[in-house]
């Protein structure tokens, strides 16, 4: 068991996975925030256009 933990500690593969997970989480937060921001402004713009057409 100790040999397994020592081998896992020395391997770099786990660090690569963790780095990709952090990058993915950051990208998702940026994308979701952008979509929410654009969504609110787009809804307002479409509402203004719809009210001006009537």
PDB file as gemmi writes it, atoms N, CA and C in Angstrom:
CRYST1    1.000    1.000    1.000  90.00  90.00  90.00 P 1                      
ATOM      1  N   UNK A   1       0.831  -1.197   0.000  1.00  0.00           N  
ATOM      2  CA  UNK A   1       0.000   0.000   0.000  1.00  0.00           C  
ATOM      3  C   UNK A   1       0.876   1.263   0.000  1.00  0.00           C  
ATOM      4  N   UNK A   2       1.916   1.245   0.791  1.00  0.00           N  
ATOM      5  CA  UNK A   2       2.819   2.400   0.863  1.00  0.00           C  
ATOM      6  C   UNK A   2       3.524   2.595  -0.476  1.00  0.00           C  
ATOM      7  N   UNK A   3       3.894   1.487  -1.123  1.00  0.00           N  
ATOM      8  CA  UNK A   3       4.552   1.586  -2.428  1.00  0.00           C  
ATOM      9  C   UNK A   3       3.603   2.192  -3.457  1.00  0.00           C  
ATOM     10  N   UNK A   4       2.333   1.809  -3.403  1.00  0.00           N  
ATOM     11  CA  UNK A   4       1.339   2.362  -4.324  1.00  0.00           C  
ATOM     12  C   UNK A   4       1.185   3.868  -4.113  1.00  0.00           C  
ATOM     13  N   UNK A   5       1.065   4.295  -2.865  1.00  0.00           N  
ATOM     14  CA  UNK A   5       0.915   5.724  -2.579  1.00  0.00           C  
ATOM     15  C   UNK A   5       2.155   6.504  -2.996  1.00  0.00           C  
ATOM     16  N   UNK A   6       3.315   5.904  -2.789  1.00  0.00           N  
ATOM     17  CA  UNK A   6       4.564   6.556  -3.186  1.00  0.00           C  
ATOM     18  C   UNK A   6       4.622   6.711  -4.699  1.00  0.00           C  
ATOM     19  N   UNK A   7       4.197   5.675  -5.441  1.00  0.00           N  
ATOM     20  CA  UNK A   7       4.197   5.731  -6.903  1.00  0.00           C  
ATOM     21  C   UNK A   7       3.188   6.769  -7.412  1.00  0.00           C  
ATOM     22  N   UNK A   8       2.011   6.809  -6.800  1.00  0.00           N  
ATOM     23  CA  UNK A   8       0.994   7.793  -7.203  1.00  0.00           C  
ATOM     24  C   UNK A   8       1.493   9.210  -6.925  1.00  0.00           C  
ATOM     25  N   UNK A   9       2.186   9.400  -5.814  1.00  0.00           N  
ATOM     26  CA  UNK A   9       2.693  10.723  -5.454  1.00  0.00           C  
ATOM     27  C   UNK A   9       3.725  11.214  -6.456  1.00  0.00           C  
ATOM     28  N   UNK A  10       4.542  10.296  -6.994  1.00  0.00           N  
ATOM     29  CA  UNK A  10       5.616  10.689  -7.900  1.00  0.00           C  
ATOM     30  C   UNK A  10       5.139  10.858  -9.346  1.00  0.00           C  
ATOM     31  N   UNK A  11       4.065  10.201  -9.733  1.00  0.00           N  
ATOM     32  CA  UNK A  11       3.621  10.271 -11.126  1.00  0.00           C  
ATOM     33  C   UNK A  11       3.031  11.645 -11.413  1.00  0.00           C  
ATOM     34  N   UNK A  12       3.248  12.122 -12.636  1.00  0.00           N  
ATOM     35  CA  UNK A  12       2.747  13.429 -13.040  1.00  0.00           C  
ATOM     36  C   UNK A  12       1.403  13.362 -13.741  1.00  0.00           C  
ATOM     37  N   UNK A  13       0.919  12.165 -14.038  1.00  0.00           N  
ATOM     38  CA  UNK A  13      -0.331  12.047 -14.792  1.00  0.00           C  
ATOM     39  C   UNK A  13      -1.509  12.643 -14.032  1.00  0.00           C  
ATOM     40  N   UNK A  14      -1.548  12.445 -12.740  1.00  0.00           N  
ATOM     41  CA  UNK A  14      -2.631  13.002 -11.941  1.00  0.00           C  
ATOM     42  C   UNK A  14      -2.620  14.517 -11.940  1.00  0.00           C  
ATOM     43  N   UNK A  15      -1.446  15.099 -11.984  1.00  0.00           N  
ATOM     44  CA  UNK A  15      -1.355  16.553 -12.016  1.00  0.00           C  
ATOM     45  C   UNK A  15      -1.896  17.096 -13.329  1.00  0.00           C  
ATOM     46  N   UNK A  16      -1.655  16.406 -14.428  1.00  0.00           N  
ATOM     47  CA  UNK A  16      -2.187  16.847 -15.713  1.00  0.00           C  
ATOM     48  C   UNK A  16      -3.708  16.851 -15.685  1.00  0.00           C  
ATOM     49  N   UNK A  17      -4.292  15.808 -15.118  1.00  0.00           N  
ATOM     50  CA  UNK A  17      -5.751  15.721 -15.041  1.00  0.00           C  
ATOM     51  C   UNK A  17      -6.298  16.853 -14.184  1.00  0.00           C  
ATOM     52  N   UNK A  18      -5.648  17.140 -13.084  1.00  0.00           N  
ATOM     53  CA  UNK A  18      -6.102  18.223 -12.209  1.00  0.00           C  
ATOM     54  C   UNK A  18      -6.000  19.571 -12.918  1.00  0.00           C  
ATOM     55  N   UNK A  19      -4.932  19.776 -13.679  1.00  0.00           N  
ATOM     56  CA  UNK A  19      -4.783  21.035 -14.410  1.00  0.00           C  
ATOM     57  C   UNK A  19      -5.867  21.190 -15.462  1.00  0.00           C  
ATOM     58  N   UNK A  20      -6.172  20.105 -16.178  1.00  0.00           N  
ATOM     59  CA  UNK A  20      -7.236  20.170 -17.166  1.00  0.00           C  
ATOM     60  C   UNK A  20      -8.587  20.420 -16.501  1.00  0.00           C  
ATOM     61  N   UNK A  21      -8.818  19.846 -15.346  1.00  0.00           N  
ATOM     62  CA  UNK A  21     -10.080  20.064 -14.637  1.00  0.00           C  
ATOM     63  C   UNK A  21     -10.219  21.523 -14.213  1.00  0.00           C  
ATOM     64  N   UNK A  22      -9.139  22.128 -13.753  1.00  0.00           N  
ATOM     65  CA  UNK A  22      -9.186  23.539 -13.354  1.00  0.00           C  
ATOM     66  C   UNK A  22      -9.417  24.430 -14.569  1.00  0.00           C  
ATOM     67  N   UNK A  23      -8.735  24.127 -15.677  1.00  0.00           N  
ATOM     68  CA  UNK A  23      -8.947  24.913 -16.902  1.00  0.00           C  
ATOM     69  C   UNK A  23     -10.381  24.776 -17.399  1.00  0.00           C  
ATOM     70  N   UNK A  24     -10.927  23.562 -17.373  1.00  0.00           N  
ATOM     71  CA  UNK A  24     -12.295  23.342 -17.826  1.00  0.00           C  
ATOM     72  C   UNK A  24     -13.284  24.094 -16.948  1.00  0.00           C  
ATOM     73  N   UNK A  25     -13.080  24.048 -15.638  1.00  0.00           N  
ATOM     74  CA  UNK A  25     -13.971  24.760 -14.724  1.00  0.00           C  
ATOM     75  C   UNK A  25     -13.917  26.263 -14.970  1.00  0.00           C  
ATOM     76  N   UNK A  26     -12.730  26.799 -15.197  1.00  0.00           N  
ATOM     77  CA  UNK A  26     -12.589  28.231 -15.471  1.00  0.00           C  
ATOM     78  C   UNK A  26     -13.290  28.618 -16.765  1.00  0.00           C  
ATOM     79  N   UNK A  27     -13.095  27.824 -17.793  1.00  0.00           N  
ATOM     80  CA  UNK A  27     -13.743  28.110 -19.082  1.00  0.00           C  
ATOM     81  C   UNK A  27     -15.249  28.028 -18.952  1.00  0.00           C  
ATOM     82  N   UNK A  28     -15.749  27.026 -18.229  1.00  0.00           N  
ATOM     83  CA  UNK A  28     -17.197  26.904 -18.053  1.00  0.00           C  
ATOM     84  C   UNK A  28     -17.778  28.085 -17.291  1.00  0.00           C  
ATOM     85  N   UNK A  29     -17.081  28.553 -16.274  1.00  0.00           N  
ATOM     86  CA  UNK A  29     -17.565  29.708 -15.518  1.00  0.00           C  
ATOM     87  C   UNK A  29     -17.628  30.939 -16.417  1.00  0.00           C  
ATOM     88  N   UNK A  30     -16.610  31.139 -17.238  1.00  0.00           N  
ATOM     89  CA  UNK A  30     -16.604  32.291 -18.152  1.00  0.00           C  
ATOM     90  C   UNK A  30     -17.721  32.179 -19.175  1.00  0.00           C  
ATOM     91  N   UNK A  31     -17.902  30.995 -19.749  1.00  0.00           N  
ATOM     92  CA  UNK A  31     -18.946  30.802 -20.772  1.00  0.00           C  
ATOM     93  C   UNK A  31     -20.334  30.988 -20.168  1.00  0.00           C  
ATOM     94  N   UNK A  32     -20.573  30.396 -19.009  1.00  0.00           N  
ATOM     95  CA  UNK A  32     -21.894  30.527 -18.385  1.00  0.00           C  
ATOM     96  C   UNK A  32     -22.170  31.979 -18.006  1.00  0.00           C  
ATOM     97  N   UNK A  33     -21.171  32.674 -17.475  1.00  0.00           N  
ATOM     98  CA  UNK A  33     -21.356  34.083 -17.144  1.00  0.00           C  
ATOM     99  C   UNK A  33     -21.641  34.930 -18.368  1.00  0.00           C  
ATOM    100  N   UNK A  34     -20.946  34.653 -19.457  1.00  0.00           N  
ATOM    101  CA  UNK A  34     -21.158  35.403 -20.695  1.00  0.00           C  
ATOM    102  C   UNK A  34     -22.548  35.145 -21.252  1.00  0.00           C  
ATOM    103  N   UNK A  35     -22.968  33.904 -21.240  1.00  0.00           N  
ATOM    104  CA  UNK A  35     -24.298  33.564 -21.759  1.00  0.00           C  
ATOM    105  C   UNK A  35     -25.385  34.232 -20.920  1.00  0.00           C  
ATOM    106  N   UNK A  36     -25.211  34.218 -19.609  1.00  0.00           N  
ATOM    107  CA  UNK A  36     -26.220  34.871 -18.762  1.00  0.00           C  
ATOM    108  C   UNK A  36     -26.255  36.375 -19.010  1.00  0.00           C  
ATOM    109  N   UNK A  37     -25.094  36.987 -19.184  1.00  0.00           N  
ATOM    110  CA  UNK A  37     -25.035  38.422 -19.425  1.00  0.00           C  
ATOM    111  C   UNK A  37     -25.657  38.774 -20.768  1.00  0.00           C  
ATOM    112  N   UNK A  38     -25.281  38.050 -21.797  1.00  0.00           N  
ATOM    113  CA  UNK A  38     -25.833  38.300 -23.129  1.00  0.00           C  
ATOM    114  C   UNK A  38     -27.325  37.988 -23.154  1.00  0.00           C  
ATOM    115  N   UNK A  39     -27.717  36.943 -22.452  1.00  0.00           N  
ATOM    116  CA  UNK A  39     -29.129  36.568 -22.416  1.00  0.00           C  
ATOM    117  C   UNK A  39     -30.004  37.659 -21.838  1.00  0.00           C  
ATOM    118  N   UNK A  40     -29.549  38.297 -20.773  1.00  0.00           N  
ATOM    119  CA  UNK A  40     -30.331  39.370 -20.165  1.00  0.00           C  
ATOM    120  C   UNK A  40     -30.425  40.571 -21.097  1.00  0.00           C  
ATOM    121  N   UNK A  41     -29.340  40.923 -21.743  1.00  0.00           N  
ATOM    122  CA  UNK A  41     -29.354  42.067 -22.658  1.00  0.00           C  
ATOM    123  C   UNK A  41     -30.146  41.739 -23.923  1.00  0.00           C  
ATOM    124  N   UNK A  42     -30.049  40.521 -24.401  1.00  0.00           N  
ATOM    125  CA  UNK A  42     -30.807  40.132 -25.595  1.00  0.00           C  
ATOM    126  C   UNK A  42     -32.302  40.148 -25.298  1.00  0.00           C  
ATOM    127  N   UNK A  43     -32.694  39.688 -24.136  1.00  0.00           N  
ATOM    128  CA  UNK A  43     -34.106  39.705 -23.762  1.00  0.00           C  
ATOM    129  C   UNK A  43     -34.628  41.130 -23.716  1.00  0.00           C  
ATOM    130  N   UNK A  44     -33.863  42.041 -23.170  1.00  0.00           N  
ATOM    131  CA  UNK A  44     -34.258  43.452 -23.116  1.00  0.00           C  
ATOM    132  C   UNK A  44     -34.363  44.042 -24.523  1.00  0.00           C  
ATOM    133  N   UNK A  45     -33.411  43.730 -25.378  1.00  0.00           N  
ATOM    134  CA  UNK A  45     -33.429  44.251 -26.748  1.00  0.00           C  
ATOM    135  C   UNK A  45     -34.638  43.736 -27.502  1.00  0.00           C  
ATOM    136  N   UNK A  46     -34.922  42.435 -27.391  1.00  0.00           N  
ATOM    137  CA  UNK A  46     -36.086  41.876 -28.095  1.00  0.00           C  
ATOM    138  C   UNK A  46     -37.395  42.447 -27.545  1.00  0.00           C  
ATOM    139  N   UNK A  47     -37.438  42.686 -26.250  1.00  0.00           N  
ATOM    140  CA  UNK A  47     -38.640  43.287 -25.658  1.00  0.00           C  
ATOM    141  C   UNK A  47     -38.839  44.709 -26.172  1.00  0.00           C  
ATOM    142  N   UNK A  48     -37.776  45.472 -26.299  1.00  0.00           N  
ATOM    143  CA  UNK A  48     -37.868  46.833 -26.827  1.00  0.00           C  
ATOM    144  C   UNK A  48     -38.344  46.825 -28.269  1.00  0.00           C  
ATOM    145  N   UNK A  49     -37.808  45.907 -29.084  1.00  0.00           N  
ATOM    146  CA  UNK A  49     -38.210  45.811 -30.478  1.00  0.00           C  
ATOM    147  C   UNK A  49     -39.676  45.406 -30.582  1.00  0.00           C  
ATOM    148  N   UNK A  50     -40.085  44.436 -29.781  1.00  0.00           N  
ATOM    149  CA  UNK A  50     -41.466  43.974 -29.816  1.00  0.00           C  
ATOM    150  C   UNK A  50     -42.443  45.067 -29.406  1.00  0.00           C  
ATOM    151  N   UNK A  51     -42.074  45.852 -28.403  1.00  0.00           N  
ATOM    152  CA  UNK A  51     -42.973  46.929 -27.940  1.00  0.00           C  
ATOM    153  C   UNK A  51     -43.016  48.061 -28.965  1.00  0.00           C  
ATOM    154  N   UNK A  52     -41.942  48.302 -29.676  1.00  0.00           N  
ATOM    155  CA  UNK A  52     -41.940  49.374 -30.676  1.00  0.00           C  
ATOM    156  C   UNK A  52     -42.721  48.961 -31.919  1.00  0.00           C  
ATOM    157  N   UNK A  53     -42.803  47.670 -32.209  1.00  0.00           N  
ATOM    158  CA  UNK A  53     -43.563  47.213 -33.377  1.00  0.00           C  
ATOM    159  C   UNK A  53     -45.057  47.301 -33.143  1.00  0.00           C  
ATOM    160  N   UNK A  54     -45.461  47.180 -31.921  1.00  0.00           N  
ATOM    161  CA  UNK A  54     -46.896  47.246 -31.622  1.00  0.00           C  
ATOM    162  C   UNK A  54     -47.293  48.665 -31.543  1.00  0.00           C  
TER     163      UNK A  54                                                      
END                                                                             
